[in-house]
Amino acid sequence: MKFTITTLLALSFFLVASCDQQKAAIDANKETTKIAIDDQKEAVDAAAKDAVAQTDAAAAAEMRDIEAKKVAAQTQLDADKAKADAAAAVEKANIEAKKVAAQKQLDADKKSADAAADAEKAKVDAQQQ
C-alpha cells in the first residue's frame, strides 16, 4: 500500500509539474506572439510614417512646380501686356503723326489757296484800275 500511495503521489506530482510546464509553455508562446505582433505594429507605424513623409515631400515638390509655372505664366502675361501696350503706343504715335502731317498739308493748301485768291484779287483789282 505504501508503494501505491507513493506511486500515486509521484504520478500526481508529475501531472501537476507537467500541467505547470504546459501552462508555462503556453504563457511563453503567448508572450512571444505578443512581442511579434507589437514588432509588426511598430513596423507598420514606421512604414506609415515613412509613406506620409514621402507623400508630404512629393506634395511639397508638386506645389513648388505649380507655383513656378504660375509665376512663369504671370511673367509671360505681363510681358505680353507690355508688348501690347507698346504696340498701341506706336499705333497712336503713327496716327498722331499722320494727323499732324495732314493738318500741315491742309494749312499749306489753305495758304496756297489764299495766295492764289489774293493773286486773283490783285489781278482783278489791277484790271479795274
N, CA, C and O of each residue as an XYZ file, in Angstrom:
516
protein
N       0.788     -1.171      0.000
C       0.000      0.000      0.000
C       0.846      1.258      0.000
O       0.511      2.261     -0.631
N       1.938      1.178      0.716
C       2.838      2.321      0.701
C       3.319      2.592     -0.710
O       3.487      3.739     -1.124
N       3.529      1.538     -1.416
C       4.012      1.696     -2.778
C       2.938      2.374     -3.627
O       3.266      3.229     -4.449
N       1.715      2.030     -3.459
C       0.623      2.594     -4.225
C       0.462      4.069     -3.886
O       0.280      4.890     -4.785
N       0.524      4.410     -2.637
C       0.375      5.805     -2.233
C       1.552      6.599     -2.778
O       1.370      7.703     -3.293
N       2.734      6.059     -2.671
C       3.911      6.751     -3.172
C       3.809      6.906     -4.683
O       4.152      7.955     -5.229
N       3.348      5.886     -5.341
C       3.200      5.946     -6.785
C       2.152      6.978     -7.158
O       2.352      7.754     -8.093
N       1.069      6.995     -6.459
C       0.021      7.976     -6.735
C       0.528      9.394     -6.469
O       0.247     10.308     -7.244
N       1.253      9.577     -5.404
C       1.800     10.894     -5.107
C       2.796     11.318     -6.197
O       2.780     12.460     -6.657
N       3.643     10.398     -6.593
C       4.621     10.702     -7.630
C       3.917     11.037     -8.938
O       4.281     11.993     -9.623
N       2.898     10.238     -9.280
C       2.131     10.479    -10.506
C       1.439     11.834    -10.437
O       1.417     12.573    -11.421
N       0.870     12.164     -9.271
C       0.202     13.461     -9.097
C       1.214     14.592     -9.253
O       0.941     15.612     -9.885
N       2.379     14.385     -8.665
C       3.418     15.400     -8.772
C       3.820     15.608    -10.223
O       3.970     16.748    -10.663
N       3.994     14.532    -10.970
C       4.365     14.640    -12.392
C       3.256     15.294    -13.203
O       3.520     16.091    -14.103
N       1.994     14.946    -12.875
C       0.874     15.570    -13.599
C       0.823     17.072    -13.321
O       0.632     17.882    -14.229
N       1.000     17.426    -12.037
C       0.971     18.848    -11.680
C       2.154     19.556    -12.330
O       1.999     20.646    -12.881
N       3.331     18.946    -12.271
C       4.514     19.542    -12.876
C       4.336     19.643    -14.382
O       4.719     20.639    -14.996
N       3.753     18.608    -14.972
C       3.518     18.618    -16.410
C       2.536     19.724    -16.778
O       2.744     20.420    -17.772
N       1.477     19.900    -16.001
C       0.489     20.969    -16.254
C       1.154     22.332    -16.113
O       0.912     23.237    -16.912
N       1.997     22.471    -15.084
C       2.693     23.746    -14.902
C       3.618     24.032    -16.087
O       3.726     25.173    -16.535
N       4.279     22.994    -16.588
C       5.159     23.159    -17.744
C       4.352     23.550    -18.980
O       4.776     24.401    -19.763
N       3.197     22.928    -19.148
C       2.347     23.255    -20.292
C       1.840     24.696    -20.192
O       1.824     25.434    -21.178
N       1.425     25.082    -18.973
C       0.972     26.458    -18.775
C       2.111     27.441    -19.038
O       1.916     28.484    -19.661
N       3.303     27.090    -18.553
C       4.461     27.960    -18.772
C       4.763     28.057    -20.266
O       5.085     29.134    -20.767
N       4.658     26.931    -20.976
C       4.904     26.941    -22.414
C       3.857     27.785    -23.128
O       4.185     28.525    -24.055
N       2.595     27.681    -22.701
C       1.518     28.495    -23.301
C       1.784     29.973    -23.040
O       1.648     30.806    -23.937
N       2.169     30.298    -21.783
C       2.459     31.699    -21.448
C       3.636     32.221    -22.269
O       3.610     33.354    -22.750
N       4.675     31.386    -22.430
C       5.840     31.792    -23.218
C       5.454     32.007    -24.676
O       5.888     32.968    -25.311
N       4.631     31.095    -25.196
C       4.172     31.227    -26.586
C       3.324     32.489    -26.739
O       3.438     33.212    -27.728
N       2.474     32.738    -25.744
C       1.624     33.926    -25.764
C       2.494     35.190    -25.750
O       2.239     36.125    -26.509
N       3.503     35.217    -24.901
C       4.394     36.382    -24.805
C       5.177     36.577    -26.105
O       5.346     37.707    -26.563
N       5.652     35.485    -26.694
C       6.383     35.561    -27.962
C       5.478     36.109    -29.064
O       5.898     36.955    -29.854
N       4.239     35.628    -29.115
C       3.270     36.102    -30.108
C       2.979     37.588    -29.902
O       2.912     38.356    -30.862
N       2.807     37.985    -28.633
C       2.534     39.390    -28.321
C       3.697     40.265    -28.769
O       3.482     41.322    -29.362
N       4.921     39.842    -28.493
C       6.104     40.608    -28.896
C       6.178     40.708    -30.418
O       6.476     41.772    -30.963
N       5.903     39.590    -31.104
C       5.940     39.592    -32.570
C       4.892     40.541    -33.133
O       5.165     41.277    -34.081
N       3.687     40.530    -32.553
C       2.615     41.423    -33.023
C       2.990     42.878    -32.741
O       2.778     43.746    -33.588
N       3.548     43.151    -31.553
C       3.970     44.511    -31.233
C       5.050     44.978    -32.204
O       5.035     46.129    -32.640
N       5.987     44.091    -32.545
C       7.026     44.438    -33.525
C       6.415     44.743    -34.881
O       6.836     45.676    -35.565
N       5.409     43.944    -35.272
C       4.746     44.182    -36.559
C       3.998     45.516    -36.544
O       3.991     46.251    -37.531
N       3.362     45.816    -35.393
C       2.662     47.103    -35.282
C       3.644     48.258    -35.430
O       3.364     49.234    -36.125
N       4.792     48.142    -34.774
C       5.804     49.189    -34.876
C       6.310     49.319    -36.308
O       6.543     50.428    -36.790
N       6.479     48.193    -36.985
C       6.922     48.224    -38.378
C       5.875     48.894    -39.266
O       6.217     49.678    -40.151
N       4.604     48.584    -39.027
C       3.515     49.197    -39.804
C       3.465     50.695    -39.532
O       3.306     51.489    -40.459
N       3.603     51.093    -38.249
C       3.610     52.522    -37.916
C       4.776     53.235    -38.589
O       4.611     54.328    -39.130
N       5.950     52.620    -38.556
C       7.120     53.229    -39.183
C       6.923     53.357    -40.688
O       7.270     54.379    -41.282
N       6.366     52.317    -41.302
C       6.116     52.365    -42.746
C       5.092     53.445    -43.084
O       5.231     54.146    -44.086
N       4.069     53.577    -42.249
C       3.050     54.604    -42.479
C       3.656     55.996    -42.336
O       3.376     56.885    -43.141
N       4.488     56.185    -41.309
C       5.126     57.492    -41.128
C       6.031     57.810    -42.312
O       6.073     58.947    -42.781
N       6.753     56.804    -42.791
C       7.624     56.996    -43.951
C       6.802     57.346    -45.186
O       7.167     58.235    -45.955
N       5.687     56.638    -45.368
C       4.826     56.912    -46.525
C       4.254     58.322    -46.450
O       4.179     59.021    -47.461
N       3.848     58.742    -45.245
C       3.314     60.093    -45.071
C       4.406     61.124    -45.376
O       4.154     62.129    -46.040
N       5.613     60.863    -44.885
C       6.715     61.797    -45.141
C       7.012     61.887    -46.636
O       7.235     62.977    -47.162
N       7.014     60.746    -47.320
C       7.264     60.759    -48.766
C       6.148     61.482    -49.503
O       6.406     62.237    -50.440
N       4.913     61.254    -49.084
C       3.773     61.919    -49.716
C       3.840     63.420    -49.489
O       3.580     64.207    -50.400
N       4.191     63.815    -48.261
C       4.318     65.245    -47.970
C       5.417     65.870    -48.815
O       5.254     66.974    -49.335
N       6.530     65.170    -48.952
C       7.640     65.691    -49.762
C       7.223     65.812    -51.224
O       7.531     66.805    -51.883
N       6.525     64.802    -51.724
C       6.068     64.838    -53.119
C       5.060     65.970    -53.321
O       5.097     66.673    -54.331
N       4.166     66.137    -52.354
C       3.172     67.213    -52.464
C       3.851     68.576    -52.433
O       3.481     69.481    -53.180
N       4.844     68.713    -51.563
C       5.568     69.988    -51.488
C       6.291     70.267    -52.807
O       6.295     71.398    -53.293
N       6.897     69.236    -53.378
C       7.586     69.412    -54.664
C       6.593     69.787    -55.756
O       6.877     70.650    -56.587
N       5.447     69.152    -55.757
C       4.429     69.461    -56.765
C       3.906     70.888    -56.590
O       3.666     71.592    -57.571
N       3.733     71.305    -55.340
C       3.278     72.674    -55.086
C       4.324     73.683    -55.573
O       3.973     74.730    -56.118
N       5.610     73.364    -55.373
C       6.654     74.268    -55.869
C       6.612     74.336    -57.390
O       6.774     75.409    -57.971
N       6.397     73.195    -58.036
C       6.303     73.181    -59.502
C       5.117     74.007    -59.984
O       5.227     74.777    -60.939
N       3.983     73.836    -59.310
C       2.779     74.582    -59.687
C       3.019     76.084    -59.508
O       2.659     76.886    -60.370
N       3.629     76.451    -58.381
C       3.900     77.868    -58.112
C       4.863     78.436    -59.153
O       4.682     79.559    -59.624
N       5.890     77.654    -59.511
C       6.850     78.114    -60.520
C       6.168     78.300    -61.868
O       6.435     79.278    -62.566
N       5.295     77.376    -62.238
C       4.562     77.505    -63.507
C       3.645     78.726    -63.475
O       3.499     79.430    -64.474
N       3.029     78.968    -62.318
C       2.143     80.126    -62.174
C       2.935     81.420    -62.355
O       2.510     82.326    -63.072
N       4.096     81.492    -61.692
C       4.932     82.689    -61.797
C       5.394     82.883    -63.237
O       5.391     84.003    -63.748
N       5.792     81.789    -63.892
C       6.239     81.886    -65.285
C       5.103     82.367    -66.185
O       5.311     83.209    -67.058
N       3.910     81.833    -65.971
C       2.761     82.243    -66.788
C       2.424     83.710    -66.548
O       2.142     84.450    -67.490
N       2.454     84.128    -65.280
C       2.159     85.530    -64.982
C       3.219     86.454    -65.585
O       2.894     87.527    -66.092
N       4.465     86.043    -65.531
C       5.538     86.835    -66.121
C       5.342     86.961    -67.625
O       5.514     88.040    -68.191
N       4.978     85.842    -68.278
C       4.730     85.870    -69.718
C       3.554     86.782    -70.043
O       3.601     87.548    -71.006
N       2.494     86.696    -69.231
C       1.336     87.557    -69.462
C       1.693     89.030    -69.261
O       1.230     89.888    -70.012
N       2.509     89.324    -68.256
C       2.949     90.708    -68.047
C       3.759     91.195    -69.247
O       3.600     92.334    -69.688
N       4.626     90.330    -69.774
C       5.422     90.693    -70.952
C       4.516     90.911    -72.161
O       4.711     91.855    -72.927
N       3.517     90.030    -72.330
C       2.575     90.196    -73.448
C       1.806     91.510    -73.320
O       1.571     92.201    -74.312
N       1.414     91.852    -72.075
C       0.688     93.103    -71.847
C       1.569     94.299    -72.187
O       1.125     95.244    -72.838
N       2.822     94.248    -71.740
C       3.746     95.347    -72.030
C       3.956     95.470    -73.535
O       4.026     96.578    -74.066
N       4.057     94.328    -74.225
C       4.228     94.342    -75.683
C       2.997     94.954    -76.360
O       3.124     95.745    -77.295
N       1.804     94.579    -75.879
C       0.570     95.125    -76.458
C       0.471     96.625    -76.185
O       0.049     97.391    -77.051
N       0.862     97.045    -74.972
C       0.840     98.477    -74.651
C       1.798     99.244    -75.550
O       1.470    100.328    -76.031
N       2.978     98.687    -75.778
C       3.959     99.342    -76.640
C       3.450     99.426    -78.079
O       3.617    100.453    -78.737
N       2.834     98.358    -78.565
C       2.292     98.362    -79.930
C       1.187     99.400    -80.056
O       1.093    100.094    -81.068
N       0.348     99.506    -79.022
C      -0.724    100.506    -79.054
C      -0.139    101.912    -79.042
O      -0.630    102.795    -79.746
N       0.904    102.125    -78.249
C       1.540    103.444    -78.204
C       2.144    103.799    -79.557
O       2.059    104.947    -79.994
N       2.754    102.822    -80.222
C       3.323    103.062    -81.553
C       2.219    103.411    -82.539
O       2.371    104.335    -83.338
N       1.106    102.677    -82.492
C      -0.010    102.966    -83.398
C      -0.568    104.366    -83.150
O      -0.858    105.105    -84.091
N      -0.717    104.724    -81.860
C      -1.221    106.059    -81.532
C      -0.263    107.134    -82.040
O      -0.690    108.159    -82.571
N       1.039    106.889    -81.870
C       2.036    107.868    -82.354
C       1.971    107.997    -83.865
O       2.081    109.103    -84.394
N       1.792    106.875    -84.576
C       1.674    106.919    -86.039
C       0.431    107.699    -86.445
O       0.474    108.510    -87.371
N      -0.662    107.457    -85.759
C      -1.906    108.175    -86.074
C      -1.732    109.668    -85.816
O      -2.154    110.503    -86.616
N      -1.099    109.992    -84.678
C      -0.871    111.403    -84.353
C       0.043    112.050    -85.389
O      -0.176    113.196    -85.782
N       1.062    111.322    -85.830
C       1.978    111.860    -86.845
C       1.234    112.094    -88.160
O       1.433    113.110    -88.826
N       0.374    111.140    -88.524
C      -0.413    111.320    -89.758
C      -1.361    112.502    -89.632
O      -1.568    113.252    -90.586
N      -1.938    112.660    -88.438
C      -2.861    113.772    -88.208
C      -2.118    115.103    -88.340
O      -2.604    116.035    -88.981
N      -0.934    115.180    -87.726
C      -0.137    116.405    -87.800
C       0.261    116.685    -89.254
O       0.186    117.824    -89.716
N       0.688    115.626    -89.973
C       1.081    115.804    -91.379
C      -0.108    116.260    -92.213
O       0.033    117.125    -93.077
N      -1.271    115.685    -91.959
C      -2.469    116.078    -92.704
C      -2.829    117.519    -92.391
O      -3.213    118.278    -93.280
N      -2.701    117.900    -91.098
C      -3.017    119.289    -90.724
C      -2.047    120.255    -91.391
O      -2.448    121.323    -91.852
N      -0.762    119.880    -91.442
C       0.223    120.731    -92.111
C      -0.091    120.853    -93.598
O       0.042    121.925    -94.189
N      -0.513    119.733    -94.193
C      -0.865    119.757    -95.614
C      -2.075    120.660    -95.836
O      -2.124    121.430    -96.795
N      -3.061    120.551    -94.924
C      -4.240    121.423    -95.042
C      -3.859    122.888    -94.904
O      -4.348    123.745    -95.640
N      -2.967    123.163    -93.936
C      -2.519    124.551    -93.743
C      -1.780    125.051    -94.984
O      -1.970    126.186    -95.420
N      -0.933    124.182    -95.544
C      -0.189    124.564    -96.753
C      -1.145    124.776    -97.915
O      -1.001    125.736    -98.672
N      -2.121    123.884    -98.063
C      -3.101    124.034    -99.147
C      -3.912    125.312    -98.964
O      -4.229    125.998    -99.936
N      -4.251    125.633    -97.694
C      -5.026    126.846    -97.427
C      -4.204    128.081    -97.775
O      -4.718    129.028    -98.371
N      -2.914    128.068    -97.398
C      -2.045    129.201    -97.719
C      -1.910    129.344    -99.230
O      -1.923    130.451    -99.769
N      -1.783    128.222    -99.892
C      -1.660    128.253   -101.348
C      -2.945    128.785   -101.975
O      -2.928    129.593   -102.902
N      -4.070    128.293   -101.426
C      -5.356    128.765   -101.959
C      -5.535    130.252   -101.659
O      -6.015    131.009   -102.503
N      -5.140    130.671   -100.432
C      -5.250    132.088   -100.069
C      -4.350    132.941   -100.981
O      -4.745    134.017   -101.430
N      -3.150    132.445   -101.241
C      -2.219    133.179   -102.103
C      -2.779    133.278   -103.521
O      -2.680    134.320   -104.170
N      -3.371    132.173   -103.992
C      -3.959    132.188   -105.334
C      -5.140    133.146   -105.374
O      -5.336    133.863   -106.355
N      -5.927    133.153   -104.302
C      -7.084    134.045   -104.246
C      -6.614    135.494   -104.182
O      -7.182    136.370   -104.835
N      -5.562    135.739   -103.380
C      -5.030    137.096   -103.294
C      -4.477    137.539   -104.648
O      -4.666    138.685   -105.054
N      -3.799    136.636   -105.340
C      -3.251    136.963   -106.656
C      -4.384    137.246   -107.630
O      -4.319    138.179   -108.430
N      -5.425    136.423   -107.546
C      -6.571    136.632   -108.439
C      -7.257    137.962   -108.139
O      -7.677    138.677   -109.049
N      -7.365    138.283   -106.845
C      -7.984    139.539   -106.435
C      -7.129    140.715   -106.896
O      -7.655    141.728   -107.358
N      -5.842    140.581   -106.772
C      -4.922    141.637   -107.203
C      -5.026    141.810   -108.714
O      -4.980    142.933   -109.217
N      -5.162    140.736   -109.417
C      -5.280    140.778   -110.862
C      -6.586    141.471   -111.238
O      -6.602    142.306   -112.143
N      -7.654    141.143   -110.571
C      -8.952    141.770   -110.849
C      -8.893    143.251   -110.503
O      -9.392    144.098   -111.244
N      -8.269    143.551   -109.353
C      -8.146    144.963   -108.943
C      -7.304    145.741   -109.959
O      -7.604    146.891   -110.281
N      -6.250    145.095   -110.455
C      -5.386    145.781   -111.426
C      -6.153    145.982   -112.720
O      -5.930    146.999   -113.377
N      -7.008    145.120   -113.117
C      -7.756    145.265   -114.344
C      -8.826    146.347   -114.177
O      -9.188    147.015   -115.146
N      -9.316    146.516   -112.991
C     -10.351    147.505   -112.744
C      -9.759    148.906   -112.689
O     -10.481    149.884   -112.884
N      -8.561    149.015   -112.447
C      -7.966    150.342   -112.338
C      -7.516    150.761   -113.672
O      -6.978    151.857   -113.826
